[in-house]
Amino acid sequence: MINENLLSRIVVDPEVCHGKPCVRGLRYPVETILEYLAGGDSVEDLLTEFPDLDRDDILACHEYSRRILAARSVHLALK
């Protein structure tokens, strides 16, 4: 699936999760999916825990965050 099709899975609706970007309007914020992954959960863990998501939804969260970071210059102080 090309990246543009993946991005179509991310929806911003002021009536859903206070306008945060969500997966297909299902009330799964992109931020939350990324937090699970950063915390050590695998894609398979998420698909088991949330059966209404599919692998492309997770890939869409990755692509969305990649594009957001590419659009902004973010410099973190590494210690």
mmCIF file as gemmi writes it, N, C-alpha and C atoms, coordinates in Angstrom:
data_model
loop_
_atom_site.group_PDB
_atom_site.id
_atom_site.type_symbol
_atom_site.label_atom_id
_atom_site.label_alt_id
_atom_site.label_comp_id
_atom_site.label_asym_id
_atom_site.label_entity_id
_atom_site.label_seq_id
_atom_site.pdbx_PDB_ins_code
_atom_site.Cartn_x
_atom_site.Cartn_y
_atom_site.Cartn_z
_atom_site.occupancy
_atom_site.B_iso_or_equiv
_atom_site.pdbx_formal_charge
_atom_site.auth_seq_id
_atom_site.auth_asym_id
_atom_site.pdbx_PDB_model_num
ATOM 1 N N . MET Axp A 1 ? 0.856 -1.18 0 1 0 ? 1 A 1
ATOM 2 C CA . MET Axp A 1 ? 0 0 0 1 0 ? 1 A 1
ATOM 3 C C . MET Axp A 1 ? 0.892 1.23 0 1 0 ? 1 A 1
ATOM 4 N N . ILE Axp A 2 ? 0.614 2.162 -0.894 1 0 ? 2 A 1
ATOM 5 C CA . ILE Axp A 2 ? 1.447 3.355 -0.952 1 0 ? 2 A 1
ATOM 6 C C . ILE Axp A 2 ? 1.129 4.279 0.221 1 0 ? 2 A 1
ATOM 7 N N . ASN Axp A 3 ? 2.065 5.148 0.534 1 0 ? 3 A 1
ATOM 8 C CA . ASN Axp A 3 ? 1.952 5.986 1.721 1 0 ? 3 A 1
ATOM 9 C C . ASN Axp A 3 ? 0.721 6.875 1.734 1 0 ? 3 A 1
ATOM 10 N N . GLU Axp A 4 ? 0.298 7.381 0.564 1 0 ? 4 A 1
ATOM 11 C CA . GLU Axp A 4 ? -0.891 8.242 0.53 1 0 ? 4 A 1
ATOM 12 C C . GLU Axp A 4 ? -2.133 7.458 0.946 1 0 ? 4 A 1
ATOM 13 N N . ASN Axp A 5 ? -2.232 6.204 0.525 1 0 ? 5 A 1
ATOM 14 C CA . ASN Axp A 5 ? -3.366 5.383 0.949 1 0 ? 5 A 1
ATOM 15 C C . ASN Axp A 5 ? -3.315 5.111 2.444 1 0 ? 5 A 1
ATOM 16 N N . LEU Axp A 6 ? -2.113 4.919 2.96 1 0 ? 6 A 1
ATOM 17 C CA . LEU Axp A 6 ? -1.98 4.732 4.403 1 0 ? 6 A 1
ATOM 18 C C . LEU Axp A 6 ? -2.471 5.97 5.142 1 0 ? 6 A 1
ATOM 19 N N . LEU Axp A 7 ? -2.063 7.13 4.673 1 0 ? 7 A 1
ATOM 20 C CA . LEU Axp A 7 ? -2.437 8.365 5.358 1 0 ? 7 A 1
ATOM 21 C C . LEU Axp A 7 ? -3.943 8.607 5.346 1 0 ? 7 A 1
ATOM 22 N N . SER Axp A 8 ? -4.641 8.056 4.368 1 0 ? 8 A 1
ATOM 23 C CA . SER Axp A 8 ? -6.093 8.238 4.336 1 0 ? 8 A 1
ATOM 24 C C . SER Axp A 8 ? -6.768 7.541 5.519 1 0 ? 8 A 1
ATOM 25 N N . ARG Axp A 9 ? -6.059 6.661 6.203 1 0 ? 9 A 1
ATOM 26 C CA . ARG Axp A 9 ? -6.592 5.982 7.386 1 0 ? 9 A 1
ATOM 27 C C . ARG Axp A 9 ? -6.571 6.868 8.632 1 0 ? 9 A 1
ATOM 28 N N . ILE Axp A 10 ? -5.805 7.952 8.574 1 0 ? 10 A 1
ATOM 29 C CA . ILE Axp A 10 ? -5.713 8.855 9.721 1 0 ? 10 A 1
ATOM 30 C C . ILE Axp A 10 ? -6.7 9.995 9.514 1 0 ? 10 A 1
ATOM 31 N N . VAL Axp A 11 ? -7.571 10.161 10.499 1 0 ? 11 A 1
ATOM 32 C CA . VAL Axp A 11 ? -8.665 11.125 10.4 1 0 ? 11 A 1
ATOM 33 C C . VAL Axp A 11 ? -8.557 12.135 11.542 1 0 ? 11 A 1
ATOM 34 N N . VAL Axp A 12 ? -8.77 13.388 11.203 1 0 ? 12 A 1
ATOM 35 C CA . VAL Axp A 12 ? -8.847 14.44 12.221 1 0 ? 12 A 1
ATOM 36 C C . VAL Axp A 12 ? -10.262 14.993 12.173 1 0 ? 12 A 1
ATOM 37 N N . ASP Axp A 13 ? -10.99 14.755 13.259 1 0 ? 13 A 1
ATOM 38 C CA . ASP Axp A 13 ? -12.388 15.176 13.358 1 0 ? 13 A 1
ATOM 39 C C . ASP Axp A 13 ? -12.574 15.826 14.724 1 0 ? 13 A 1
ATOM 40 N N . PRO Axp A 14 ? -12.998 17.083 14.769 1 0 ? 14 A 1
ATOM 41 C CA . PRO Axp A 14 ? -13.157 17.759 16.06 1 0 ? 14 A 1
ATOM 42 C C . PRO Axp A 14 ? -14.143 17.052 16.997 1 0 ? 14 A 1
ATOM 43 N N . GLU Axp A 15 ? -14.985 16.194 16.454 1 0 ? 15 A 1
ATOM 44 C CA . GLU Axp A 15 ? -15.958 15.477 17.267 1 0 ? 15 A 1
ATOM 45 C C . GLU Axp A 15 ? -15.418 14.151 17.814 1 0 ? 15 A 1
ATOM 46 N N . VAL Axp A 16 ? -14.21 13.769 17.403 1 0 ? 16 A 1
ATOM 47 C CA . VAL Axp A 16 ? -13.627 12.491 17.838 1 0 ? 16 A 1
ATOM 48 C C . VAL Axp A 16 ? -12.313 12.779 18.549 1 0 ? 16 A 1
ATOM 49 N N . CYS Axp A 17 ? -12.226 12.37 19.809 1 0 ? 17 A 1
ATOM 50 C CA . CYS Axp A 17 ? -11 12.519 20.618 1 0 ? 17 A 1
ATOM 51 C C . CYS Axp A 17 ? -10.448 13.94 20.589 1 0 ? 17 A 1
ATOM 52 N N . HIS Axp A 18 ? -11.338 14.913 20.703 1 0 ? 18 A 1
ATOM 53 C CA . HIS Axp A 18 ? -10.96 16.326 20.782 1 0 ? 18 A 1
ATOM 54 C C . HIS Axp A 18 ? -10.13 16.784 19.582 1 0 ? 18 A 1
ATOM 55 N N . GLY Axp A 19 ? -10.356 16.165 18.434 1 0 ? 19 A 1
ATOM 56 C CA . GLY Axp A 19 ? -9.664 16.581 17.224 1 0 ? 19 A 1
ATOM 57 C C . GLY Axp A 19 ? -8.275 16.011 17.045 1 0 ? 19 A 1
ATOM 58 N N . LYS Axp A 20 ? -7.864 15.087 17.916 1 0 ? 20 A 1
ATOM 59 C CA . LYS Axp A 20 ? -6.556 14.454 17.741 1 0 ? 20 A 1
ATOM 60 C C . LYS Axp A 20 ? -6.612 13.531 16.531 1 0 ? 20 A 1
ATOM 61 N N . PRO Axp A 21 ? -5.501 13.377 15.821 1 0 ? 21 A 1
ATOM 62 C CA . PRO Axp A 21 ? -5.467 12.429 14.704 1 0 ? 21 A 1
ATOM 63 C C . PRO Axp A 21 ? -5.74 11.009 15.211 1 0 ? 21 A 1
ATOM 64 N N . CYS Axp A 22 ? -6.707 10.345 14.586 1 0 ? 22 A 1
ATOM 65 C CA . CYS Axp A 22 ? -7.121 8.998 15.007 1 0 ? 22 A 1
ATOM 66 C C . CYS Axp A 22 ? -7.126 8.052 13.817 1 0 ? 22 A 1
ATOM 67 N N . VAL Axp A 23 ? -7.054 6.779 14.137 1 0 ? 23 A 1
ATOM 68 C CA . VAL Axp A 23 ? -7.116 5.743 13.116 1 0 ? 23 A 1
ATOM 69 C C . VAL Axp A 23 ? -8.566 5.555 12.687 1 0 ? 23 A 1
ATOM 70 N N . ARG Axp A 24 ? -8.844 5.854 11.436 1 0 ? 24 A 1
ATOM 71 C CA . ARG Axp A 24 ? -10.147 5.658 10.806 1 0 ? 24 A 1
ATOM 72 C C . ARG Axp A 24 ? -11.321 6.163 11.647 1 0 ? 24 A 1
ATOM 73 N N . GLY Axp A 25 ? -11.117 7.132 12.486 1 0 ? 25 A 1
ATOM 74 C CA . GLY Axp A 25 ? -12.2 7.665 13.307 1 0 ? 25 A 1
ATOM 75 C C . GLY Axp A 25 ? -12.661 6.715 14.389 1 0 ? 25 A 1
ATOM 76 N N . LEU Axp A 26 ? -11.853 5.71 14.715 1 0 ? 26 A 1
ATOM 77 C CA . LEU Axp A 26 ? -12.233 4.678 15.688 1 0 ? 26 A 1
ATOM 78 C C . LEU Axp A 26 ? -11.915 5.045 17.129 1 0 ? 26 A 1
ATOM 79 N N . ARG Axp A 27 ? -11.493 6.258 17.36 1 0 ? 27 A 1
ATOM 80 C CA . ARG Axp A 27 ? -11.12 6.71 18.7 1 0 ? 27 A 1
ATOM 81 C C . ARG Axp A 27 ? -9.843 6.062 19.222 1 0 ? 27 A 1
ATOM 82 N N . TYR Axp A 28 ? -8.979 5.678 18.295 1 0 ? 28 A 1
ATOM 83 C CA . TYR Axp A 28 ? -7.626 5.245 18.645 1 0 ? 28 A 1
ATOM 84 C C . TYR Axp A 28 ? -6.686 6.35 18.165 1 0 ? 28 A 1
ATOM 85 N N . PRO Axp A 29 ? -6.285 7.25 19.066 1 0 ? 29 A 1
ATOM 86 C CA . PRO Axp A 29 ? -5.377 8.313 18.635 1 0 ? 29 A 1
ATOM 87 C C . PRO Axp A 29 ? -4.037 7.745 18.166 1 0 ? 29 A 1
ATOM 88 N N . VAL Axp A 30 ? -3.487 8.358 17.141 1 0 ? 30 A 1
ATOM 89 C CA . VAL Axp A 30 ? -2.169 7.973 16.639 1 0 ? 30 A 1
ATOM 90 C C . VAL Axp A 30 ? -1.169 7.992 17.791 1 0 ? 30 A 1
ATOM 91 N N . GLU Axp A 31 ? -1.237 9.013 18.601 1 0 ? 31 A 1
ATOM 92 C CA . GLU Axp A 31 ? -0.339 9.166 19.745 1 0 ? 31 A 1
ATOM 93 C C . GLU Axp A 31 ? -0.37 7.935 20.651 1 0 ? 31 A 1
ATOM 94 N N . THR Axp A 32 ? -1.553 7.412 20.914 1 0 ? 32 A 1
ATOM 95 C CA . THR Axp A 32 ? -1.699 6.257 21.798 1 0 ? 32 A 1
ATOM 96 C C . THR Axp A 32 ? -1.091 5.005 21.182 1 0 ? 32 A 1
ATOM 97 N N . ILE Axp A 33 ? -1.321 4.795 19.895 1 0 ? 33 A 1
ATOM 98 C CA . ILE Axp A 33 ? -0.744 3.633 19.215 1 0 ? 33 A 1
ATOM 99 C C . ILE Axp A 33 ? 0.773 3.709 19.28 1 0 ? 33 A 1
ATOM 100 N N . LEU Axp A 34 ? 1.335 4.89 19.032 1 0 ? 34 A 1
ATOM 101 C CA . LEU Axp A 34 ? 2.785 5.065 19.092 1 0 ? 34 A 1
ATOM 102 C C . LEU Axp A 34 ? 3.319 4.865 20.506 1 0 ? 34 A 1
ATOM 103 N N . GLU Axp A 35 ? 2.562 5.278 21.51 1 0 ? 35 A 1
ATOM 104 C CA . GLU Axp A 35 ? 2.974 5.06 22.902 1 0 ? 35 A 1
ATOM 105 C C . GLU Axp A 35 ? 3.052 3.566 23.224 1 0 ? 35 A 1
ATOM 106 N N . TYR Axp A 36 ? 2.071 2.808 22.763 1 0 ? 36 A 1
ATOM 107 C CA . TYR Axp A 36 ? 2.122 1.352 22.973 1 0 ? 36 A 1
ATOM 108 C C . TYR Axp A 36 ? 3.372 0.761 22.331 1 0 ? 36 A 1
ATOM 109 N N . LEU Axp A 37 ? 3.663 1.164 21.099 1 0 ? 37 A 1
ATOM 110 C CA . LEU Axp A 37 ? 4.833 0.636 20.396 1 0 ? 37 A 1
ATOM 111 C C . LEU Axp A 37 ? 6.124 1.058 21.104 1 0 ? 37 A 1
ATOM 112 N N . ALA Axp A 38 ? 6.193 2.31 21.525 1 0 ? 38 A 1
ATOM 113 C CA . ALA Axp A 38 ? 7.38 2.797 22.236 1 0 ? 38 A 1
ATOM 114 C C . ALA Axp A 38 ? 7.559 2.087 23.576 1 0 ? 38 A 1
ATOM 115 N N . GLY Axp A 39 ? 6.462 1.657 24.158 1 0 ? 39 A 1
ATOM 116 C CA . GLY Axp A 39 ? 6.506 0.95 25.436 1 0 ? 39 A 1
ATOM 117 C C . GLY Axp A 39 ? 6.896 -0.508 25.315 1 0 ? 39 A 1
ATOM 118 N N . GLY Axp A 40 ? 7.077 -0.973 24.089 1 0 ? 40 A 1
ATOM 119 C CA . GLY Axp A 40 ? 7.538 -2.35 23.905 1 0 ? 40 A 1
ATOM 120 C C . GLY Axp A 40 ? 6.527 -3.303 23.314 1 0 ? 40 A 1
ATOM 121 N N . ASP Axp A 41 ? 5.289 -2.865 23.143 1 0 ? 41 A 1
ATOM 122 C CA . ASP Axp A 41 ? 4.299 -3.743 22.514 1 0 ? 41 A 1
ATOM 123 C C . ASP Axp A 41 ? 4.645 -3.904 21.038 1 0 ? 41 A 1
ATOM 124 N N . SER Axp A 42 ? 4.422 -5.084 20.523 1 0 ? 42 A 1
ATOM 125 C CA . SER Axp A 42 ? 4.658 -5.336 19.101 1 0 ? 42 A 1
ATOM 126 C C . SER Axp A 42 ? 3.381 -5.035 18.313 1 0 ? 42 A 1
ATOM 127 N N . VAL Axp A 43 ? 3.533 -4.988 17.011 1 0 ? 43 A 1
ATOM 128 C CA . VAL Axp A 43 ? 2.359 -4.818 16.154 1 0 ? 43 A 1
ATOM 129 C C . VAL Axp A 43 ? 1.379 -5.951 16.414 1 0 ? 43 A 1
ATOM 130 N N . GLU Axp A 44 ? 1.899 -7.16 16.542 1 0 ? 44 A 1
ATOM 131 C CA . GLU Axp A 44 ? 1.032 -8.311 16.806 1 0 ? 44 A 1
ATOM 132 C C . GLU Axp A 44 ? 0.289 -8.168 18.132 1 0 ? 44 A 1
ATOM 133 N N . ASP Axp A 45 ? 0.967 -7.625 19.154 1 0 ? 45 A 1
ATOM 134 C CA . ASP Axp A 45 ? 0.31 -7.368 20.444 1 0 ? 45 A 1
ATOM 135 C C . ASP Axp A 45 ? -0.877 -6.43 20.263 1 0 ? 45 A 1
ATOM 136 N N . LEU Axp A 46 ? -0.666 -5.36 19.506 1 0 ? 46 A 1
ATOM 137 C CA . LEU Axp A 46 ? -1.742 -4.379 19.299 1 0 ? 46 A 1
ATOM 138 C C . LEU Axp A 46 ? -2.896 -4.98 18.513 1 0 ? 46 A 1
ATOM 139 N N . LEU Axp A 47 ? -2.583 -5.781 17.513 1 0 ? 47 A 1
ATOM 140 C CA . LEU Axp A 47 ? -3.643 -6.386 16.704 1 0 ? 47 A 1
ATOM 141 C C . LEU Axp A 47 ? -4.457 -7.379 17.523 1 0 ? 47 A 1
ATOM 142 N N . THR Axp A 48 ? -3.822 -8.024 18.469 1 0 ? 48 A 1
ATOM 143 C CA . THR Axp A 48 ? -4.544 -8.942 19.355 1 0 ? 48 A 1
ATOM 144 C C . THR Axp A 48 ? -5.401 -8.172 20.351 1 0 ? 48 A 1
ATOM 145 N N . GLU Axp A 49 ? -4.825 -7.127 20.923 1 0 ? 49 A 1
ATOM 146 C CA . GLU Axp A 49 ? -5.531 -6.322 21.928 1 0 ? 49 A 1
ATOM 147 C C . GLU Axp A 49 ? -6.686 -5.513 21.335 1 0 ? 49 A 1
ATOM 148 N N . PHE Axp A 50 ? -6.508 -5.05 20.107 1 0 ? 50 A 1
ATOM 149 C CA . PHE Axp A 50 ? -7.508 -4.206 19.449 1 0 ? 50 A 1
ATOM 150 C C . PHE Axp A 50 ? -7.895 -4.844 18.115 1 0 ? 50 A 1
ATOM 151 N N . PRO Axp A 51 ? -8.799 -5.815 18.127 1 0 ? 51 A 1
ATOM 152 C CA . PRO Axp A 51 ? -9.11 -6.573 16.907 1 0 ? 51 A 1
ATOM 153 C C . PRO Axp A 51 ? -9.74 -5.756 15.784 1 0 ? 51 A 1
ATOM 154 N N . ASP Axp A 52 ? -10.232 -4.562 16.074 1 0 ? 52 A 1
ATOM 155 C CA . ASP Axp A 52 ? -10.798 -3.736 15.004 1 0 ? 52 A 1
ATOM 156 C C . ASP Axp A 52 ? -9.729 -2.948 14.247 1 0 ? 52 A 1
ATOM 157 N N . LEU Axp A 53 ? -8.463 -3.052 14.668 1 0 ? 53 A 1
ATOM 158 C CA . LEU Axp A 53 ? -7.349 -2.47 13.924 1 0 ? 53 A 1
ATOM 159 C C . LEU Axp A 53 ? -6.732 -3.528 13.022 1 0 ? 53 A 1
ATOM 160 N N . ASP Axp A 54 ? -6.081 -3.079 11.962 1 0 ? 54 A 1
ATOM 161 C CA . ASP Axp A 54 ? -5.315 -4.02 11.148 1 0 ? 54 A 1
ATOM 162 C C . ASP Axp A 54 ? -3.909 -3.467 10.937 1 0 ? 54 A 1
ATOM 163 N N . ARG Axp A 55 ? -3.064 -4.283 10.354 1 0 ? 55 A 1
ATOM 164 C CA . ARG Axp A 55 ? -1.648 -3.933 10.198 1 0 ? 55 A 1
ATOM 165 C C . ARG Axp A 55 ? -1.462 -2.593 9.485 1 0 ? 55 A 1
ATOM 166 N N . ASP Axp A 56 ? -2.252 -2.321 8.484 1 0 ? 56 A 1
ATOM 167 C CA . ASP Axp A 56 ? -2.122 -1.049 7.763 1 0 ? 56 A 1
ATOM 168 C C . ASP Axp A 56 ? -2.469 0.147 8.643 1 0 ? 56 A 1
ATOM 169 N N . ASP Axp A 57 ? -3.321 -0.039 9.633 1 0 ? 57 A 1
ATOM 170 C CA . ASP Axp A 57 ? -3.61 1.054 10.574 1 0 ? 57 A 1
ATOM 171 C C . ASP Axp A 57 ? -2.353 1.42 11.357 1 0 ? 57 A 1
ATOM 172 N N . ILE Axp A 58 ? -1.603 0.408 11.781 1 0 ? 58 A 1
ATOM 173 C CA . ILE Axp A 58 ? -0.367 0.654 12.528 1 0 ? 58 A 1
ATOM 174 C C . ILE Axp A 58 ? 0.67 1.322 11.616 1 0 ? 58 A 1
ATOM 175 N N . LEU Axp A 59 ? 0.777 0.822 10.397 1 0 ? 59 A 1
ATOM 176 C CA . LEU Axp A 59 ? 1.697 1.435 9.432 1 0 ? 59 A 1
ATOM 177 C C . LEU Axp A 59 ? 1.299 2.88 9.147 1 0 ? 59 A 1
ATOM 178 N N . ALA Axp A 60 ? 0.011 3.147 9.123 1 0 ? 60 A 1
ATOM 179 C CA . ALA Axp A 60 ? -0.467 4.52 8.9 1 0 ? 60 A 1
ATOM 180 C C . ALA Axp A 60 ? -0.028 5.436 10.036 1 0 ? 60 A 1
ATOM 181 N N . CYS Axp A 61 ? -0.056 4.943 11.262 1 0 ? 61 A 1
ATOM 182 C CA . CYS Axp A 61 ? 0.413 5.741 12.403 1 0 ? 61 A 1
ATOM 183 C C . CYS Axp A 61 ? 1.896 6.063 12.253 1 0 ? 61 A 1
ATOM 184 N N . HIS Axp A 62 ? 2.683 5.075 11.836 1 0 ? 62 A 1
ATOM 185 C CA . HIS Axp A 62 ? 4.116 5.311 11.589 1 0 ? 62 A 1
ATOM 186 C C . HIS Axp A 62 ? 4.316 6.356 10.506 1 0 ? 62 A 1
ATOM 187 N N . GLU Axp A 63 ? 3.602 6.205 9.409 1 0 ? 63 A 1
ATOM 188 C CA . GLU Axp A 63 ? 3.769 7.137 8.287 1 0 ? 63 A 1
ATOM 189 C C . GLU Axp A 63 ? 3.328 8.545 8.675 1 0 ? 63 A 1
ATOM 190 N N . TYR Axp A 64 ? 2.226 8.654 9.407 1 0 ? 64 A 1
ATOM 191 C CA . TYR Axp A 64 ? 1.745 9.963 9.85 1 0 ? 64 A 1
ATOM 192 C C . TYR Axp A 64 ? 2.81 10.649 10.712 1 0 ? 64 A 1
ATOM 193 N N . SER Axp A 65 ? 3.347 9.911 11.68 1 0 ? 65 A 1
ATOM 194 C CA . SER Axp A 65 ? 4.341 10.502 12.572 1 0 ? 65 A 1
ATOM 195 C C . SER Axp A 65 ? 5.619 10.844 11.809 1 0 ? 65 A 1
ATOM 196 N N . ARG Axp A 66 ? 6.005 10.017 10.844 1 0 ? 66 A 1
ATOM 197 C CA . ARG Axp A 66 ? 7.185 10.306 10.032 1 0 ? 66 A 1
ATOM 198 C C . ARG Axp A 66 ? 7.004 11.623 9.286 1 0 ? 66 A 1
ATOM 199 N N . ARG Axp A 67 ? 5.823 11.803 8.722 1 0 ? 67 A 1
ATOM 200 C CA . ARG Axp A 67 ? 5.571 13.033 7.958 1 0 ? 67 A 1
ATOM 201 C C . ARG Axp A 67 ? 5.524 14.265 8.868 1 0 ? 67 A 1
ATOM 202 N N . ILE Axp A 68 ? 4.958 14.111 10.041 1 0 ? 68 A 1
ATOM 203 C CA . ILE Axp A 68 ? 4.916 15.236 10.986 1 0 ? 68 A 1
ATOM 204 C C . ILE Axp A 68 ? 6.339 15.63 11.367 1 0 ? 68 A 1
ATOM 205 N N . LEU Axp A 69 ? 7.172 14.645 11.669 1 0 ? 69 A 1
ATOM 206 C CA . LEU Axp A 69 ? 8.551 14.944 12.052 1 0 ? 69 A 1
ATOM 207 C C . LEU Axp A 69 ? 9.352 15.51 10.887 1 0 ? 69 A 1
ATOM 208 N N . ALA Axp A 70 ? 9.083 15.034 9.693 1 0 ? 70 A 1
ATOM 209 C CA . ALA Axp A 70 ? 9.792 15.546 8.521 1 0 ? 70 A 1
ATOM 210 C C . ALA Axp A 70 ? 9.429 17.002 8.249 1 0 ? 70 A 1
ATOM 211 N N . ALA Axp A 71 ? 8.222 17.378 8.617 1 0 ? 71 A 1
ATOM 212 C CA . ALA Axp A 71 ? 7.748 18.735 8.356 1 0 ? 71 A 1
ATOM 213 C C . ALA Axp A 71 ? 8.267 19.737 9.384 1 0 ? 71 A 1
ATOM 214 N N . ARG Axp A 72 ? 8.69 19.245 10.535 1 0 ? 72 A 1
ATOM 215 C CA . ARG Axp A 72 ? 9.174 20.118 11.596 1 0 ? 72 A 1
ATOM 216 C C . ARG Axp A 72 ? 10.61 19.774 11.917 1 0 ? 72 A 1
ATOM 217 N N . SER Axp A 73 ? 11.355 20.767 12.222 1 0 ? 73 A 1
ATOM 218 C CA . SER Axp A 73 ? 12.728 20.547 12.667 1 0 ? 73 A 1
ATOM 219 C C . SER Axp A 73 ? 12.697 20.403 14.179 1 0 ? 73 A 1
ATOM 220 N N . VAL Axp A 74 ? 12.99 19.217 14.647 1 0 ? 74 A 1
ATOM 221 C CA . VAL Axp A 74 ? 12.956 18.954 16.077 1 0 ? 74 A 1
ATOM 222 C C . VAL Axp A 74 ? 14.37 18.603 16.537 1 0 ? 74 A 1
ATOM 223 N N . HIS Axp A 75 ? 14.862 19.35 17.495 1 0 ? 75 A 1
ATOM 224 C CA . HIS Axp A 75 ? 16.202 19.107 18.02 1 0 ? 75 A 1
ATOM 225 C C . HIS Axp A 75 ? 16.068 18.772 19.504 1 0 ? 75 A 1
ATOM 226 N N . LEU Axp A 76 ? 16.474 17.585 19.865 1 0 ? 76 A 1
ATOM 227 C CA . LEU Axp A 76 ? 16.425 17.163 21.259 1 0 ? 76 A 1
ATOM 228 C C . LEU Axp A 76 ? 17.846 17.163 21.799 1 0 ? 76 A 1
ATOM 229 N N . ALA Axp A 77 ? 17.989 17.63 23.014 1 0 ? 77 A 1
ATOM 230 C CA . ALA Axp A 77 ? 19.284 17.582 23.676 1 0 ? 77 A 1
ATOM 231 C C . ALA Axp A 77 ? 19.529 16.144 24.137 1 0 ? 77 A 1
ATOM 232 N N . LEU Axp A 78 ? 20.554 15.543 23.613 1 0 ? 78 A 1
ATOM 233 C CA . LEU Axp A 78 ? 20.903 14.183 24.014 1 0 ? 78 A 1
ATOM 234 C C . LEU Axp A 78 ? 21.923 14.254 25.142 1 0 ? 78 A 1
ATOM 235 N N . LYS Axp A 79 ? 21.658 13.517 26.188 1 0 ? 79 A 1
ATOM 236 C CA . LYS Axp A 79 ? 22.567 13.545 27.344 1 0 ? 79 A 1
ATOM 237 C C . LYS Axp A 79 ? 23.268 12.235 27.484 1 0 ? 79 A 1
